[in-house]
């Protein structure tokens, strides 16, 4: 079998494996939350820029099955595999085929089938760099424009696109090849700016939600942590894999055919990874945070390693992926009894048996508005029931989109059923209703808690809950000019 034939086989096999996984994995809370974004189409959302909401808005008009909703995550990684091949093809067909195959069987490529804000980020970051490399090779200005457009799309996906911008800045400033193309660099920046301006305007008119969440609210209590640093280093070792690092070290003196392209790959991989390293001294860096920049690690390997080393590394990665597959299948097929005595069991049942939960819940929903205490449960229940569950109570600093979607003024005097996976003190509801009744339902041995509140008192809730939310999550720094904040205008327009 030739290297190119191997690549095409791997491309199709991995696509089918990912599609299968997308069909069998239960819908996660974050995915369901982004589907709710799509049901409230906007040009911005509380947590992040809007791109995944836009994509899901288009998809939901065509289908609602989990595999279909996740199709972008399945397709985008395969697309990146194709583009890796095309970028390396000028340096040799075998080299391109082995490297693309290596990326496609990387365990993260295979199991990352969930649709999240990272899904479009990973694609658009890669497309931007792909266009930049094509621009540098061809000196065609339209490719710099495309690189800027894709950079703008990445920015509208997630703010980690800023790290790509910093890597571009470093390349254009600190390399001879970059400085020679500084006018093209300005064109790239100017092309990306409309996307930035759109997001800034949304924040200006929406309480600077993205800024408050990403820079302030989610970082309360952050400080020096050796645990977070160690976790990041272990994560980096896992993602790069020791055999690949060893192969790179062994090949450090090997010649490079496309030095300019490799220089770009090095900047757009190393600078974000280093910045995350610095941040890890005081913050937990999620594994998914760094994934947009790891395709360039494979391009670095493909640009440097001899073909035989790439083939050996592919064989290792194929075995590494097989181990992941065995573990994943074991978890998916594990009997419920494995989880029954853990604190996660009710969440496990909700994810895997949502129809049973909704069936048991149905007798209690007549004449009631439906709510839960957290965004993840609300999103899951909304996705599977087709009826929107709002978030009752203060919630947390994460995923406060419901502050826009729900107007508690309109709920005054209504009856509300609050669904919870964990035991709750009924007294926390008593000040806001004329009467509260607490009951439980049992599904496959998991207990769920229901609080039926009758005659909701908006005025008391405004003072006891909404005022605390305003104080905690909507304190806009004085240095940020802003339009009237929707939350404050909605509930506190008189300034009290």
Steps between C-alpha positions, in 0.01 A plus 500: 500500500639839402519786749229689310268197501561459873407864552172468311411185694575673830301807396183299436537254789557777754206698358269201547635433850441862602152499351416184695631651820302818437184289471546297820635755746231659720440871449716697743383798700728744319384380159136534600578847634641607162191358330300739721721779362381405152137518614561861609693618194717803574831652395648429843442289811587529867805272515666518162469643150214358292646276226390160636151639558483612137615159376246318717226739390555388141518132596194490725281601207606178327507248785527447876668159531819505705715365214371774269549780752857376550573469129721816495729348764522179297559674168732779612772269633491295179523824302806602699654160421446570129656846529801363689556268205474789254741720697767230511447356152760734341761341731409148392184294461607231748593758762162672457307171514676368812460831686132541413436139602686561824275795581183311407576209737610730785261398781384859553400527133297181530316568826447876468156473337305731733375829356632787713649846458832325434361327190495805269805650676717200407389514137529875448839523671627233264343659193659833589848348529441293186418819307804678648734222389343504154541879495866484596566233239316679219531868603134539401325770702163325485638222721597755767140625478372145548732453795356814660141395429558160660673666794190716546280189491727339761461809720122471467536138615705544817743755642792257484528624142681796658793263561519434128503876445791532743687224317443680170623825653818329620563343159447825309719698743781263597573310178661631186234336283224659706651848499534482122123449480387754760259669260332166439488452876310828533258380233446181698428698816264742328304209356456347846397826671129504398446178697674654801292817467176298487589321823609821674173667407299205630688519830450876517124451471489188722668594829844387372386146584782321316762713669350474848470123467834418342720751685324552834220270612657168407838597652384583851737333746767421241855489635832320477436126474763231459216256438378694195854535367566127541169415336585717201843340458346151517233604250767634264699176528186298428407708195849509348572134601853395608566293183433804280724720715775237486463471122532877473814499712655225290424697183610839628783519246291386205466756217169679445376557146244772576669704771268799466183298551657314792594833656133605491388167648754545778376847591129414498560188709770606745373846597146394604635193680750718686233755594283219638804381696534844659126511578514151653696636797179653628215337306382156396554464124236271354621242251261638238646851535816411310358278226470771234880525485597131496446431129811715449696264724428228245604732218827559684552126527412454134738775394795359693482124549623255233225299334594176678480674837158639411382151404624353829335784690174436315510136605553602863216752483269241349565271796463792743162579345397135530565509875282810526232324300498200734469728803220702341302192395542358851359818652211518253404136550557496876191402703330777695594318821857622450387855571212439739688574820676812373385858536481520121231234467199730467685697232591174326135390492387840374752485212436137404129462582343843440175352363444304823566809711258709296237227515520484880495879520199553272222460766649789699524751214133584440439871546865561594782700347813284484840579647818350644777640719784493246558567132619149409191324636272766349663455161479119510134508604418760236672303223328170575157634593458768236384739775739762631603465865628827643762533776346583838715656771842663499672233288874539455744715308475260207245507219272782611328531161172436681528851649416621148244234414285511816306799633398436861259794494277294273506203740336686788211295640582189294572151629853366443630142513872493584678177403830410668746209497607569859317542831398859566380683809137589442550808718703668227183513287253599773556881492409515131176300490174484693545123533772248412457123477804274471484154343739248346496266202712187455645398163721189476596546865590869460303747708393837360354780707201715410394824663157620394470869581154660487433870442849635423582832673704703255557796736656279766709314239623829359628606840627162618652355183514741206666775705776258600544391139536862389758567768701186424488469121407839353744742661646665190845656559499879490750509213257323263245729332173320441141529388230431764553148640208276407497327841499822699250666267265204517489468878649819647413777256412733789859465629420322826 
